[in-house]
Amino acid sequence: MSLTRVILTSGRALDLTELRMTSTYGGMLEGYPCKLVNDMAIHGLLNTARQTRPSSPVHLVPPHLDRPDQQAGPFGPVEILPPVACVGSFRSTALDPAHDPVLHRSSLTVVWFQPTPRVPSGEDGEEALRGIDWEGWRRTSSCRTGGNALDLERAPDTSMNGMTTTSDRQLILGTMDFGTRVDTGRAFAILDCFVAGGGVWLDTANCYSFWNDPSGVGGASERVIGAWLRARPGTRDAVRIATKVRQNPLVPHSWPQSAEGLSARAVHAGVEESLARLGVDHVDLLWAHAEDRDVPLEETVGAFGELVAKGAALRVGAANHAAWRVERARSLAREQRVEPYTALQLRHSLVQPRPYTPLPEAGHRLLTAEDLDLARSEGLAVWAYSALIWGSYVRPDKPLPTAYDHPGTARVLAVLDEVAADLRATRNQVVLAWLMRQGIDPIVGVSRVEQLEEALTARQVSLTDAHMTRFEEAR
Ligand SMILES: NC(=O)c1ccc[n+]([C@@H]2O[C@H](COP(=O)([O-])OP(=O)(O)OC[C@H]3O[C@@H](n4cnc5c(N)ncnc54)[C@H](OP(=O)(O)O)[C@@H]3O)[C@@H](O)[C@H]2O)c1
């Protein structure tokens, strides 16, 4: 049952099933309407929208801004949003004519602004609201213009026709290059786009990226995230931050010789510095970036547990560890009655290097069947890095490394092209969708907003069981 029915300018009828209206500046205690205040108001509404209906994509209708000729204050010129802020849940019939129109309804949570508290109805609604491009869901979206409205044709509650539900899919934003290869301005734009597009987790490390930093030590990535959080008040609650300790050089330009390691002292000192750079009182996930077999595992486990006990980290995970070491650490954590590792981070993608070929990238460790077995048996999260192999699936300037030169790669790439054509998606999107379909969260590193937009759209690409089987056979 709907509250009202809204007719889009395209002619499509939408059922409005839930509506929340608030005064745009009702809670404003001081200051004046300007870009900063408006961005915060919009972020708050997008968060409300996501929390209200976590399984529905969220679309921001670009608001009309009034710019009266008033003197600019310290935060820039006066910009006024319309006085009424709305968050509404809409439903419509299936997008794909081949689907049953009722069983496969499309849904969208929309955030928009309007001049009065009138409930939109029929053809009597804001022009921008009625102009939503509901059918444009397959086209590449733009986060900045509200294209995070990544419509998806949702199957009924249970999985149908091999489609998975999309509510639990997530991409992690890799921020390794922020502050070094990616300058601060561009990093801010990427972070803004990620949050606007419904992204939550940021992956960084205290050592990012000492090898590209003239200082010879890490910290640039965490500093950029810290600056971004300060520039976007209220955003800390919208994101979760994962950082890592273990690899930062204690002596500039001296790695691995002076890498901090995982002694209790190094772990505590490393986290304290990370929190200071990020400007936060805790991180949501703390990774051991790699093993340190020179330190007793009991000591590392105890240090990570202590950090969770005192609230500096909400949970802990193991990156680039052998599965047996993770399980031993978890068993030691049980003995010490402290928080165990509950997440794994390893390198993984659709194509795979020749078995036993050493990887030239220092510190990288490939995900194995054993890691997945451990994760599935124990309910651990799995994050995959370098999932796009630095762009090699699509970029002639970045061919796949020689370790991938074997007949299996050619077979997989042929299937990848067929599946991508079938789903009208890009190669990168299918690779990310393939990981997400297995419950693996891909970490995507990007240096441009457009790359992120392409990656975010992968959450709407649904591989069928038949697609998965074809990949399994080709690999
Ligand atoms: N735990 C670990 O040991 C570990 C190791 C490595 C990485 N990581 C994490 O994983 C994240 C990602 O890893 P990564 O950077 O090695 O791998 P990646 O995500 O496969 O590669 C990122 C690069 O791929 C290119 N790219 C991204 N999207 C593209 C697109 N749509 N089209 C064309 N090219 C595209 C860009 O290259 P250009 O900039 O050249 O355009 C981008 O910088 C890192 O930021 C970090 O958080 C963790």
The ligand as an SDF file (V2000), in Angstrom:
LIG
                    3D

 48 52  0  0  0  0  0  0  0  0999 V2000
   47.5350   -5.6500    2.9680 N   0  0  0  0  0  0  0  0  0  0  0  0
   48.3880   -5.4590    1.9990 C   0  0  0  0  0  0  0  0  0  0  0  0
   49.4990   -5.9510    2.0420 O   0  0  0  0  0  0  0  0  0  0  0  0
   47.9820   -4.6190    0.8180 C   0  0  0  0  0  0  0  0  0  0  0  0
   48.7950   -4.6030   -0.3320 C   0  0  0  0  0  0  0  0  0  0  0  0
   48.4090   -3.8240   -1.4100 C   0  0  0  0  0  0  0  0  0  0  0  0
   47.2440   -3.0810   -1.3380 C   0  0  0  0  0  0  0  0  0  0  0  0
   46.4750   -3.0960   -0.2110 N   0  0  0  0  0  0  0  0  0  0  0  0
   45.2310   -2.3000   -0.0960 C   0  0  0  0  0  0  0  0  0  0  0  0
   44.4500   -2.5080   -1.2560 O   0  0  0  0  0  0  0  0  0  0  0  0
   44.2200   -1.2730   -1.9420 C   0  0  0  0  0  0  0  0  0  0  0  0
   44.2070   -1.4950   -3.4470 C   0  0  0  0  0  0  0  0  0  0  0  0
   45.3820   -2.1600   -3.8430 O   0  0  0  0  0  0  0  0  0  0  0  0
   46.2450   -1.8130   -5.1230 P   0  0  0  0  0  0  0  0  0  0  0  0
   46.3080   -0.3630   -5.3360 O   0  0  0  0  0  0  0  0  0  0  0  0
   47.4970   -2.6050   -4.9840 O   0  0  0  0  0  0  0  0  0  0  0  0
   45.4250   -2.5460   -6.2830 O   0  0  0  0  0  0  0  0  0  0  0  0
   44.2630   -2.1820   -7.2980 P   0  0  0  0  0  0  0  0  0  0  0  0
   43.0860   -1.7030   -6.5670 O   0  0  0  0  0  0  0  0  0  0  0  0
   44.1110   -3.3830   -8.1540 O   0  0  0  0  0  0  0  0  0  0  0  0
   44.9050   -1.0360   -8.2130 O   0  0  0  0  0  0  0  0  0  0  0  0
   44.6650    0.3360   -8.0640 C   0  0  0  0  0  0  0  0  0  0  0  0
   45.0040    1.0360   -9.3680 C   0  0  0  0  0  0  0  0  0  0  0  0
   44.3000    0.4450  -10.4450 O   0  0  0  0  0  0  0  0  0  0  0  0
   43.9830    1.4040  -11.4230 C   0  0  0  0  0  0  0  0  0  0  0  0
   42.5180    1.4080  -11.5740 N   0  0  0  0  0  0  0  0  0  0  0  0
   41.5870    1.3930  -10.5930 C   0  0  0  0  0  0  0  0  0  0  0  0
   40.3540    1.4150  -11.1070 N   0  0  0  0  0  0  0  0  0  0  0  0
   40.4990    1.4370  -12.4390 C   0  0  0  0  0  0  0  0  0  0  0  0
   39.5870    1.4820  -13.5110 C   0  0  0  0  0  0  0  0  0  0  0  0
   38.2700    1.4900  -13.3030 N   0  0  0  0  0  0  0  0  0  0  0  0
   40.0840    1.4970  -14.7700 N   0  0  0  0  0  0  0  0  0  0  0  0
   41.4140    1.4840  -14.9970 C   0  0  0  0  0  0  0  0  0  0  0  0
   42.3290    1.4620  -14.0130 N   0  0  0  0  0  0  0  0  0  0  0  0
   41.8740    1.4380  -12.7440 C   0  0  0  0  0  0  0  0  0  0  0  0
   44.4780    2.7450  -10.9050 C   0  0  0  0  0  0  0  0  0  0  0  0
   45.7660    2.9720  -11.4720 O   0  0  0  0  0  0  0  0  0  0  0  0
   46.2720    4.4460  -11.8670 P   0  0  0  0  0  0  0  0  0  0  0  0
   46.3820    5.1930  -10.5720 O   0  0  0  0  0  0  0  0  0  0  0  0
   47.5910    4.1890  -12.5070 O   0  0  0  0  0  0  0  0  0  0  0  0
   45.2370    5.0220  -12.7940 O   0  0  0  0  0  0  0  0  0  0  0  0
   44.5840    2.4910   -9.4090 C   0  0  0  0  0  0  0  0  0  0  0  0
   45.5200    3.3240   -8.7760 O   0  0  0  0  0  0  0  0  0  0  0  0
   45.3160   -0.3350   -1.4530 C   0  0  0  0  0  0  0  0  0  0  0  0
   44.9530    1.0260   -1.5210 O   0  0  0  0  0  0  0  0  0  0  0  0
   45.4850   -0.7870   -0.0260 C   0  0  0  0  0  0  0  0  0  0  0  0
   44.4750   -0.2020    0.7880 O   0  0  0  0  0  0  0  0  0  0  0  0
   46.8160   -3.8810    0.8640 C   0  0  0  0  0  0  0  0  0  0  0  0
  1  2  1  0
  2  3  2  0
  2  4  1  0
  4  5  1  0
  4 48  2  0
  5  6  2  0
  6  7  1  0
  7  8  2  0
  8  9  1  0
  8 48  1  0
  9 10  1  0
  9 46  1  0
 10 11  1  0
 11 12  1  0
 11 44  1  0
 12 13  1  0
 13 14  1  0
 14 15  2  0
 14 16  1  0
 14 17  1  0
 17 18  1  0
 18 19  2  0
 18 20  1  0
 18 21  1  0
 21 22  1  0
 22 23  1  0
 23 24  1  0
 23 42  1  0
 24 25  1  0
 25 26  1  0
 25 36  1  0
 26 27  1  0
 26 35  1  0
 27 28  2  0
 28 29  1  0
 29 30  1  0
 29 35  2  0
 30 31  1  0
 30 32  2  0
 32 33  1  0
 33 34  2  0
 34 35  1  0
 36 37  1  0
 36 42  1  0
 37 38  1  0
 38 39  2  0
 38 40  1  0
 38 41  1  0
 42 43  1  0
 44 45  1  0
 44 46  1  0
 46 47  1  0
M  CHG  2   8   1  16  -1
M  END
$$$$
